[in-house]
Amino acid sequence: MAYVIGVDVGGTFTDAVLDDDSGSIVAAKAPSTPPDYSQGVLDVLDLLAEQLGKSVEAMLAETHHIAHGTTSSLNALVQRKVPEVGFLTTRGHRDSIFIMNVEGRYLGRSPHELQHVLAQDKQHHLLPKRHALEVTERIDRDGEVVVALDEDEARDRVRTLLADGVRAIAVSLLWAFRNPTHERRIRELVHEIDPDVFVALSSEVSPRIREFARHSTTIMSTQVGPGLRDYLTNLESSLRERGLSGPLLVMQSNGGAVAAAEAPAQAISTVGSVLTGGVIGSVALGRRLGHRNIISTDVGGTTFLVGMVVDGEPERETTTVINHHPINVPTLRVHAIGSGGGAIAWVDPGGNLRIGPHSAGAVPGPASYDQGGTEPTNTDANLVLGILPTTGLLGGRKALNVEKARKAIRTRIAEPLGLSVEDAAAAIHAAQNAQTGDLLRKTVVEAGYDPRDFVLYAFGGSGPAFCAAYAAHLGVEEVVVPLGAVASAFSAYGLASSDIELAAELSDPATLPIDPVRAEKSFAQLEDQVRQGLDRQGLKFDAVEITRELDMRYAMQLAEVTVPVTGGPLDAAALDEAAARFETRYAELFGQGSGFREAGVQAITYRVRGRGVLPFSPELPPLDAGDGPDPAVAEASRRPVFLQVGRGYEDTPIYDYAALRAGHVITGPAVIEVPTTTVVVPAGRTGTVDQLGNLTIRPTQNQGA
């Protein structure tokens, strides 16, 4: 027997999915344990072993690998709980990270804030000025050394930083991506003085043009690198002590995993790891179900996440924004708002009901957790509405106190708005659905897609309770709650489905036509880098897939568009084809006729992605077929439940998912209870269980379509 385990550490819960080589799959959920999230990982592994009827040592001894998505990097940056780091750059260029270009006024701002852009400040500095020092050196845009590195001065700058308590240093020199010689020499000088200091180089972390973004990316990677290293070292040590023989892999923002030992050197690549698991899981399941266009929605305890799969591939982007700083890291495109099950409901000074973005988290949690929380949340509202069972969550392991939920809603929402507790809970539920529906419209419609061309996948601990409503807001008719008992931990299933993926990039700006030899040299260099990185993973792959990309733009513009490039030796025709793809994609993004070829087309950044296909990926066991469509055998109880405005509380059948079989058809209103989530099928909708245990919810009149 061999296992693959995916572990997804969220702000409220830690999820895990285990799959074995016979096709069995089990899921578990445990509370996250901040600040030491590794304890939550160990707790959820214990729960998996318990379901298998084995000791955790026996389970881990048979585990091929663990794929782990961690919040530690992202949380540290967003909350600015990072250690002091030093920054070394070329003389005369220190202040670029404080000036922040004009970007500091608009990146990461809401539409409301952008209406008053001049009122936005740039007081989001990554480090104090005393920790940003300059060294004498200069390399020009062609990679030629114009001024040699002053090594004595560099040593002095390093000693100054170390004397001020700095234990990690980011080095980002002008044009270092064209020639990294000086950056590498500075690292040698640092380690001559103190070999234990963590050093990150922009030429390795972000070898991409544009000074400010390269600086900020390198600094942030340095801020989280030591913490990630310590976290993974301690976690892997604990897992080895418990018998893990296979590797520990860490999910990256690009949708692929990397060996834990490799992750700290590119720490910034892990900042979105917990956001991508669900999208990768949607791709894997979509292949089985024949779904090429998928809207992936994940409502966890803290956030609501939306990603897109278009024509079988996840949508990607080359940059992201954290704390108003641009970050150069290839990532899956995932939109997020603080609107999870633990999102706090509140009334603003104008008397308007708001949901989030603040969350009750795992500690103290929603008021109904009875752990000291007093703020009402989506979870509390769902409990009052009858959607959640009073017996509690996690199969009864997490007790819920309905009186504490009612008190929180009464005090903070009902009395200020002059509503009954029940009406206030219904208002919270409706506001949550409207808010999540708004993000869906922004993600799908504003990107130029027709929602009717997509299937919506809904998962996470709270997603199945809201999905029918927010899908209706968007106009999507088919909703899939994936894999039944695995739905709440579906992001962990995505982690277990992931392969090793590395990306390497290099900026070499030039206007077309470009000498194909020059372009091929850049791609060949990156391919060598990626293949060497795959070799360092210490894993055996079934296959290695290499793909090429090129970021292109019209001359005099800043916005770049990524296009695929044909593999193999490049010639002029292949580069012309890439330019044509760029213009086609540009028109799709910005409108027909918006391009201006006469300005010239420029190739800016070359990128190579390498995927090592792992020999073990999750299989999905078939579900036993029922005797017919009638799910009466699975009806466990009935209770009053409020599912829709205008219908109020209705006597509603409650189904036990474990008793459902393939072919069962559930007509709303109905609630389906899974130990780790709750699925709502409202009136006018019908849910059908397929052979893999997925529940597909459609408008009743379209059920036979």
C-alpha positions in Angstrom: 0.0 0.0 0.0 1.2 3.5 -0.8 -0.3 6.8 0.2 -0.2 10.4 -1.1 -1.3 13.0 1.4 -2.2 16.7 0.8 -2.3 19.1 3.7 -3.8 22.6 3.4 -3.2 24.9 6.3 -5.8 27.6 6.5 -6.4 30.4 8.9 -9.2 28.6 10.7 -8.9 24.9 9.8 -6.2 22.5 8.6 -7.4 20.1 6.0 -5.9 16.8 4.7 -6.7 14.3 2.0 -5.2 10.9 1.8 -5.3 8.7 -1.3 -3.9 5.2 -1.7 -2.9 3.2 -4.8 -6.1 1.1 -4.6 -8.3 4.2 -5.2 -9.5 4.8 -1.6 -9.7 8.4 -0.5 -10.3 9.8 3.0 -10.4 13.4 4.3 -9.9 15.0 7.7 -10.2 18.5 9.2 -8.7 19.9 12.4 -8.5 23.4 13.9 -5.4 25.3 12.8 -3.0 26.1 15.6 -1.5 29.6 15.3 1.2 30.6 15.8 2.7 27.1 15.6 0.8 25.8 12.5 2.8 22.6 12.4 0.9 21.2 15.4 -2.3 21.5 13.3 -0.6 19.5 10.6 0.3 16.7 13.0 -3.2 16.8 14.5 -4.9 16.3 11.1 -2.5 13.5 10.2 -3.5 11.7 13.4 -7.1 12.0 12.3 -6.3 10.4 8.9 -4.5 7.5 10.6 -7.5 7.0 12.9 -9.8 6.7 9.9 -7.4 4.1 8.3 -7.3 2.1 11.6 -3.5 2.5 11.7 -1.0 4.3 13.8 0.3 7.5 12.4 3.8 5.9 12.2 2.5 3.0 10.1 0.6 5.4 7.8 3.6 7.7 7.3 6.0 4.8 6.7 3.8 3.9 3.6 3.4 7.5 2.4 5.0 8.2 -1.0 5.0 12.0 -0.3 3.2 14.8 1.5 2.2 17.9 -0.4 1.8 20.8 1.9 0.3 24.2 1.4 1.2 26.7 4.0 -0.1 30.1 5.1 3.0 31.1 6.9 4.7 33.1 4.2 1.5 35.0 3.1 0.3 35.6 6.7 3.7 36.9 7.8 3.8 39.4 4.9 0.2 40.6 5.1 0.4 41.0 8.9 3.9 42.4 8.7 5.1 40.0 11.3 8.5 39.6 9.7 12.1 39.9 11.1 14.3 42.9 10.4 16.2 42.4 7.2 18.9 44.4 5.5 19.0 45.6 1.9 22.0 46.3 -0.3 21.7 48.0 -3.6 23.6 50.1 -6.1 24.8 53.5 -5.0 22.2 56.1 -5.9 19.2 53.7 -6.0 18.4 53.0 -2.4 15.3 55.3 -2.3 13.5 53.6 -5.1 11.9 51.2 -2.5 10.7 54.3 -0.5 9.5 56.3 -3.5 7.7 53.3 -4.8 7.2 54.9 -8.2 3.6 56.1 -8.7 2.6 52.5 -8.1 2.6 52.9 -4.3 -0.5 55.1 -4.7 -2.6 52.7 -6.7 -1.5 49.1 -6.4 -3.8 47.0 -4.2 -6.3 49.9 -3.8 -10.0 49.5 -3.9 -12.1 51.2 -6.6 -13.3 53.7 -3.9 -9.7 54.5 -3.0 -8.7 55.0 -6.6 -11.3 57.7 -7.0 -9.1 59.7 -4.7 -5.7 58.5 -5.7 -3.8 61.6 -4.6 -5.1 61.1 -1.1 -3.4 57.7 -0.8 -0.1 57.7 0.9 2.9 55.5 0.3 3.7 54.8 4.0 4.1 51.1 3.4 7.8 50.8 3.6 9.3 47.3 3.7 12.1 48.2 6.1 13.6 51.2 7.9 16.0 53.4 6.0 18.9 52.6 8.3 18.7 49.0 7.0 18.8 50.0 3.3 22.4 50.7 2.4 24.3 51.4 -0.9 27.4 49.9 -2.4 29.6 51.3 -5.1 29.3 49.2 -8.3 27.7 49.6 -11.7 26.7 47.2 -14.4 25.0 48.6 -17.5 22.0 47.4 -19.4 24.1 45.2 -21.6 25.6 43.4 -18.6 29.0 45.1 -18.9 30.8 46.1 -15.7 31.1 49.9 -15.7 32.3 50.3 -12.1 33.9 47.5 -10.2 32.4 46.4 -6.9 34.1 48.1 -3.9 34.6 45.0 -1.8 35.9 46.8 1.3 32.9 49.1 1.3 30.6 46.2 0.8 32.1 44.4 3.8 31.6 47.6 5.9 28.0 47.8 4.9 27.4 44.1 5.8 29.1 44.6 9.2 26.9 47.7 9.8 23.7 45.6 9.2 24.8 42.7 11.3 25.7 45.0 14.2 22.2 46.3 14.1 20.8 42.8 14.6 20.0 41.9 11.0 20.2 38.2 10.3 19.0 38.2 6.7 20.1 40.4 3.8 18.5 41.1 0.4 20.8 42.1 -2.4 19.3 43.7 -5.5 21.7 45.6 -7.7 21.0 47.6 -10.9 20.8 45.4 -14.0 21.9 42.3 -12.0 19.6 40.2 -14.0 21.9 40.8 -17.0 25.0 40.1 -15.1 24.8 38.6 -11.5 28.6 38.7 -10.8 28.5 41.5 -8.2 25.5 40.1 -6.4 27.1 36.7 -6.1 30.3 38.3 -4.8 28.4 40.2 -2.1 26.9 36.9 -0.9 30.4 35.4 -0.7 31.5 38.4 1.4 28.5 38.1 3.7 29.2 34.4 4.3 32.9 35.2 4.9 31.8 37.4 7.7 29.0 35.2 9.0 28.1 32.0 7.2 24.8 31.7 9.0 23.2 34.9 7.6 20.4 34.3 5.2 21.1 36.0 1.8 18.7 36.4 -1.2 19.8 37.7 -4.6 17.5 39.4 -7.0 19.3 37.7 -9.9 18.0 34.4 -8.4 14.7 35.4 -6.9 13.5 37.8 -9.5 15.7 38.2 -12.6 13.2 40.5 -14.2 13.4 44.1 -15.5 11.9 47.0 -13.5 13.9 48.0 -10.5 11.2 48.7 -7.9 9.3 45.4 -8.4 12.6 43.4 -8.4 13.7 45.1 -5.2 10.4 44.6 -3.4 10.2 40.9 -4.5 13.7 40.2 -3.2 13.2 42.0 0.1 9.9 40.2 0.8 11.4 36.8 -0.1 14.2 37.6 2.4 11.7 38.5 5.0 9.9 35.2 4.9 12.8 32.9 3.9 14.3 32.3 7.3 10.9 31.7 9.0 9.8 29.3 6.2 13.1 27.5 6.5 12.7 27.1 10.3 9.0 26.1 10.0 9.7 23.4 7.3 12.8 22.2 9.1 10.9 21.6 12.3 7.9 20.1 10.6 9.9 17.8 8.5 11.9 16.7 11.6 8.6 16.0 13.4 7.3 14.0 10.4 10.6 12.0 10.2 10.3 11.2 13.9 6.8 9.8 13.2 8.0 7.6 10.4 7.7 9.6 7.2 10.0 8.0 4.6 8.9 10.0 1.5 9.6 13.6 0.7 7.8 16.6 2.1 6.8 18.9 -0.8 5.6 22.5 -0.5 3.0 24.0 -2.8 4.0 27.1 -4.8 1.9 30.0 -6.2 2.4 28.6 -9.7 0.3 25.5 -8.9 3.2 23.1 -8.6 5.1 21.7 -5.7 8.8 21.9 -4.7 10.9 19.9 -2.2 10.8 21.5 1.2 14.6 21.9 1.2 14.4 24.0 -1.9 11.5 26.2 -0.9 13.2 28.8 1.4 15.6 29.9 -1.4 12.6 31.0 -3.4 10.4 31.7 -0.4 8.3 34.3 -2.2 7.1 31.6 -4.6 5.1 30.0 -1.7 3.0 33.1 -0.8 0.0 31.9 -2.6 0.3 28.2 -2.0 -2.9 27.8 0.0 -4.8 29.7 -2.7 -3.9 27.4 -5.6 -4.7 24.0 -4.3 -8.4 24.2 -5.1 -7.8 25.4 -8.6 -5.4 22.5 -9.3 -8.0 20.1 -7.8 -10.6 21.6 -10.1 -8.3 20.9 -13.1 -7.8 17.3 -12.0 -11.4 16.6 -11.4 -12.5 18.5 -14.5 -10.5 16.1 -16.6 -12.5 13.2 -15.2 -15.8 14.9 -15.7 -15.1 16.4 -19.1 -15.3 20.0 -17.8 -13.0 22.4 -19.6 -14.3 25.7 -18.3 -14.6 25.8 -14.5 -15.1 28.6 -11.9 -13.4 27.3 -8.8 -14.8 28.7 -5.6 -13.5 28.0 -2.1 -15.2 29.3 1.0 -13.1 28.5 4.0 -13.1 29.8 7.5 -11.4 33.0 6.6 -11.6 33.8 2.9 -13.7 33.3 -0.2 -11.4 32.4 -3.2 -12.2 32.4 -6.9 -10.0 31.0 -9.6 -10.7 30.2 -13.3 -10.0 27.2 -15.5 -10.3 28.1 -19.2 -10.1 25.4 -21.8 -8.6 22.9 -19.3 -5.8 25.2 -18.0 -5.8 27.4 -14.9 -5.5 31.1 -15.6 -2.1 32.5 -14.7 -0.4 35.8 -14.1 3.2 36.9 -13.7 2.8 39.3 -10.8 0.8 39.9 -7.7 0.4 42.6 -5.1 1.1 42.4 -1.3 0.8 45.5 0.9 0.8 47.8 -2.1 4.0 46.4 -3.5 4.4 44.5 -6.8 5.7 41.0 -6.5 7.4 39.2 -9.4 6.2 35.7 -8.9 4.4 33.4 -11.5 1.1 32.5 -9.9 -2.3 31.1 -10.6 -4.8 33.9 -10.8 -6.9 33.7 -7.7 -9.2 36.5 -6.3 -9.8 36.6 -2.6 -11.9 38.5 -0.1 -12.3 38.1 3.6 -15.8 36.5 3.4 -15.4 33.0 4.8 -17.5 31.1 7.3 -15.7 33.0 10.1 -16.1 36.4 8.5 -17.5 38.9 11.1 -20.8 40.7 10.5 -20.9 44.3 11.6 -22.9 47.5 11.2 -21.1 50.5 9.9 -21.7 54.1 11.1 -24.2 54.6 8.3 -26.4 51.7 9.5 -25.3 49.3 6.7 -24.7 45.6 7.3 -21.2 44.5 6.4 -19.5 41.1 6.2 -15.8 40.8 6.8 -13.0 41.3 5.9 -12.0 40.6 9.5 -12.4 37.0 10.6 -12.9 35.3 14.0 -10.3 32.8 12.9 -9.6 29.6 14.7 -9.1 31.5 18.0 -11.4 32.7 19.5 -13.5 31.6 16.5 -17.2 32.4 15.9 -19.4 33.1 19.0 -21.0 29.7 18.6 -17.6 28.0 19.2 -18.0 29.1 22.8 -14.2 29.9 23.0 -14.6 33.5 24.1 -15.7 35.0 20.7 -18.4 37.6 20.9 -18.6 38.8 17.3 -21.3 37.3 15.0 -20.1 35.5 11.9 -21.5 33.7 8.9 -21.2 30.4 10.8 -23.3 31.8 13.7 -26.0 33.0 11.2 -26.1 29.6 9.5 -26.5 27.9 12.9 -29.5 30.2 13.8 -31.0 29.6 10.4 -30.9 25.8 10.9 -28.5 25.2 8.1 -25.8 23.9 10.5 -26.7 21.1 12.9 -26.8 22.0 16.6 -24.8 18.8 17.2 -21.8 20.6 15.9 -19.1 20.6 13.2 -16.4 18.0 12.3 -18.8 15.1 12.9 -19.7 16.5 16.3 -16.1 17.0 17.5 -16.6 20.7 17.3 -19.6 21.6 19.5 -21.7 24.6 18.6 -23.6 26.8 21.1 -26.7 28.2 19.4 -27.5 30.5 22.3 -24.1 32.2 22.1 -24.7 32.6 18.4 -28.1 34.2 19.0 -26.7 36.5 21.6 -23.9 37.8 19.3 -26.3 38.4 16.5 -28.9 40.1 18.8 -26.3 42.4 20.4 -24.3 43.4 17.3 -26.8 43.2 14.4 -30.4 42.7 15.4 -30.8 45.5 18.0 -28.9 48.1 16.0 -31.0 47.4 12.9 -34.3 46.9 14.7 -34.6 43.3 13.5 -35.4 40.0 15.1 -32.5 37.6 15.6 -33.9 35.4 12.9 -34.3 38.2 10.4 -30.8 39.5 11.3 -29.3 36.0 10.6 -31.2 35.9 7.3 -29.8 39.4 6.4 -26.2 38.2 7.2 -26.8 35.1 4.9 -28.2 37.3 2.1 -25.4 39.8 2.4 -22.8 37.1 2.3 -24.4 35.7 -0.9 -24.5 39.1 -2.5 -20.9 39.9 -1.6 -19.6 36.6 -3.0 -21.7 37.1 -6.1 -20.1 40.5 -6.6 -16.6 39.0 -6.6 -17.7 36.3 -9.0 -19.0 38.8 -11.4 -15.8 40.8 -11.2 -13.7 37.7 -11.8 -15.8 36.2 -14.6 -17.8 38.8 -16.4 -15.3 41.7 -16.2 -12.7 39.4 -17.7 -14.8 39.0 -20.7 -16.3 35.5 -20.1 -19.9 34.4 -20.3 -20.8 32.6 -17.0 -23.2 30.3 -19.0 -20.1 28.7 -20.6 -18.8 27.5 -17.2 -19.5 25.0 -14.5 -19.0 26.2 -11.0 -17.2 24.0 -8.4 -17.9 24.8 -4.8 -15.9 23.5 -1.9 -14.3 24.4 1.4 -16.0 24.2 4.8 -18.6 26.8 4.0 -18.7 26.8 0.2 -21.4 24.1 -0.3 -23.8 26.0 2.1 -23.7 29.1 -0.1 -22.9 27.9 -3.6 -26.4 27.6 -5.0 -27.1 31.2 -4.1 -24.0 32.8 -5.3 -24.0 30.7 -8.5 -27.6 32.0 -9.1 -26.3 35.6 -8.6 -23.8 35.0 -11.3 -26.1 33.1 -13.7 -24.3 29.8 -13.7 -26.7 26.9 -14.0 -24.5 23.9 -13.1 -22.8 23.7 -9.7 -20.6 20.8 -8.6 -19.9 20.0 -5.0 -16.9 17.7 -5.5 -16.4 14.3 -4.0 -18.9 14.6 -1.2 -16.9 13.9 2.0 -13.8 15.5 0.4 -15.6 18.7 -0.5 -14.5 20.7 2.6 -10.9 19.6 2.1 -10.9 19.8 -1.7 -7.9 22.2 -1.7 -5.9 19.5 0.0 -7.1 17.1 -2.7 -5.6 19.5 -5.2 -2.3 19.5 -3.3 -2.2 15.7 -3.5 -2.9 16.0 -7.2 -0.1 18.4 -7.9 3.2 17.6 -9.6 6.6 19.3 -9.2 6.7 22.5 -11.1 9.6 25.0 -11.4 9.8 28.3 -13.3 12.8 30.3 -14.4 12.7 33.7 -16.1 15.1 36.3 -17.5 14.5 39.7 -18.9 16.3 40.6 -22.1 14.3 43.5 -23.7 14.5 43.9 -27.4 12.3 45.1 -30.3 11.2 42.7 -33.0 12.7 41.5 -35.3 15.1 39.7 -32.9 18.0 37.5 -33.8 16.6 34.0 -33.2 20.0 32.9 -31.9 19.8 35.5 -29.1 16.3 34.4 -28.1 17.2 30.7 -28.3 20.2 31.4 -26.0 17.9 32.8 -23.3 15.5 29.9 -23.5 18.3 27.3 -23.5 19.8 28.9 -20.4 16.5 28.8 -18.6 15.8 25.3 -19.6 19.1 24.2 -18.2 18.3 26.0 -15.0 14.9 24.3 -14.7 16.2 20.8 -15.5 18.9 21.2 -12.9 16.3 22.3 -10.4 14.2 19.3 -11.2 17.2 17.0 -10.7 17.8 18.6 -7.2 14.3 17.5 -6.1 15.5 13.9 -5.5 12.4 12.4 -7.0 11.7 10.0 -9.9 9.4 11.5 -12.5 7.2 9.6 -15.0 7.8 12.4 -17.4 9.3 15.9 -17.6 7.4 18.6 -19.5 9.1 21.8 -20.6 7.1 24.8 -21.9 8.2 28.3 -23.0 6.6 31.7 -22.5 7.4 35.2 -23.6 6.2 38.5 -22.0 5.6 40.9 -24.9 4.3 44.5 -25.2 3.8 47.3 -27.7 6.7 49.7 -27.6 6.3 52.6 -25.2 3.8 50.7 -23.1 4.3 49.1 -19.7 1.6 46.4 -19.7 2.9 43.1 -20.9 1.0 40.1 -22.2 2.3 36.5 -21.8 2.2 34.2 -24.8 3.3 30.6 -25.4 6.4 30.0 -27.6 7.0 26.9 -29.6 9.6 24.6 -28.2 12.8 23.5 -30.1 15.3 25.7 -31.9 13.8 29.1 -32.6 13.7 30.7 -36.0 12.2 33.9 -37.3 8.9 32.2 -38.1 8.5 31.0 -34.5 9.1 34.6 -33.2 6.6 36.0 -35.7 4.1 33.4 -34.5 4.6 34.5 -30.9 4.1 38.2 -32.0 0.8 37.2 -33.7 -0.3 35.4 -30.6 0.5 38.5 -28.6 -1.6 40.7 -30.8 -4.5 38.3 -30.7 -4.4 38.0 -26.9 -4.0 41.8 -26.6 -7.2 42.3 -28.6 -9.0 39.8 -26.4 -8.0 41.6 -23.3 -8.4 45.2 -24.4 -10.8 45.1 -27.3 -10.5 44.7 -31.1 -8.5 47.5 -32.7 -6.8 48.5 -29.5 -3.4 47.2 -30.7 -0.9 49.4 -32.6 1.6 47.2 -34.4 3.2 50.3 -36.0 4.6 51.2 -32.6 6.6 48.0 -32.7 6.4 44.8 -30.6 9.0 44.1 -27.9 10.0 40.9 -26.2 10.7 41.6 -22.6 11.0 38.5 -20.4 11.7 34.9 -21.3 10.2 32.2 -19.1 10.5 28.4 -18.9 8.2 26.2 -16.9 9.3 22.6 -16.1 6.9 20.1 -14.7 8.1 16.8 -13.2 5.1 14.4 -13.4 5.0 12.4 -10.3 4.3 8.6 -10.6 1.6 8.6 -8.0 -1.5 10.8 -8.3 -4.9 10.5 -6.6 -7.4 8.0 -8.0 -11.1 8.4 -7.4 -13.1 5.4 -6.2 -16.5 4.8 -7.7 -19.5 5.2 -5.5 -22.0 2.3 -5.2 -25.1 2.8 -7.3 -28.5 3.2 -5.6 -31.6 1.3 -6.4 -33.1 4.3 -8.1 -33.3 8.1 -7.9 -35.2 8.1 -4.5 -32.8 9.2 -1.7 -35.3 8.3 1.1 -32.8 5.8 2.5 -30.4 8.7 3.2 -33.0 11.0 4.9 -31.7 11.2 8.5 -34.1 13.8 10.0 -36.1 17.0 9.4 -35.8 20.4 11.0 -36.9 24.0 10.3 -34.4 25.7 8.0 -34.3 29.2 6.5 -32.8 28.9 3.0 -34.4 31.7 0.9 -35.9 35.1 1.5 -39.6 35.1 0.9 -40.0 31.4 2.0 -38.9 31.7 5.6 -38.3 28.7 7.8 -39.5 25.5 6.2 -39.7 21.9 7.5 -36.7 20.6 5.5 -35.4 17.1 5.0 -31.8 16.5 6.2 -29.8 13.9 4.3 -26.8 12.0 5.4 -24.2 12.1 2.7 -22.7 8.8 3.8 -26.0 7.0 2.9 -26.3 8.6 -0.6 -25.5 6.5 -3.6 -24.8 7.2 -7.3 -28.0 8.1 -9.1 -29.9 9.5 -6.1 -31.8 12.8 -6.9 -32.5 15.3 -4.1 -35.2 17.9 -4.7 -34.9 21.2 -2.8 -35.4 22.5 -0.3 -33.0 20.1 1.3 -29.8 20.0 3.4 -27.1 17.4 3.1 -24.8 16.9 6.0 -21.2 15.8 5.6 -19.1 15.5 8.7 -17.0 18.4 7.6 -19.4 20.6 5.6 -23.1 21.2 4.8 -24.6 21.3 1.3 -27.7 23.4 0.7 -30.1 22.6 -2.2 -32.7 25.4 -2.2 -36.2 25.2 -3.6 -36.2 25.2 -7.4 -32.9 23.3 -7.5 -32.2 19.6 -7.8 -29.0 17.7 -6.7 -27.9 14.5 -8.4 -25.2 12.3 -7.1 -22.8 10.9 -9.7 -20.6 7.8 -9.8 -17.7 9.6 -8.1 -19.8 11.0 -5.3 -20.0 14.5 -6.7 -23.3 16.3 -6.2 -24.4 18.4 -9.2 -27.0 21.1 -8.5 -29.1 22.4 -11.3 -32.4 24.3 -11.8 -35.1 21.7 -11.5 -36.4 22.3 -15.0 -33.0 21.6 -16.5 -32.3 18.4 -14.5 -32.7 16.2 -17.5 -30.5 18.3 -19.8 
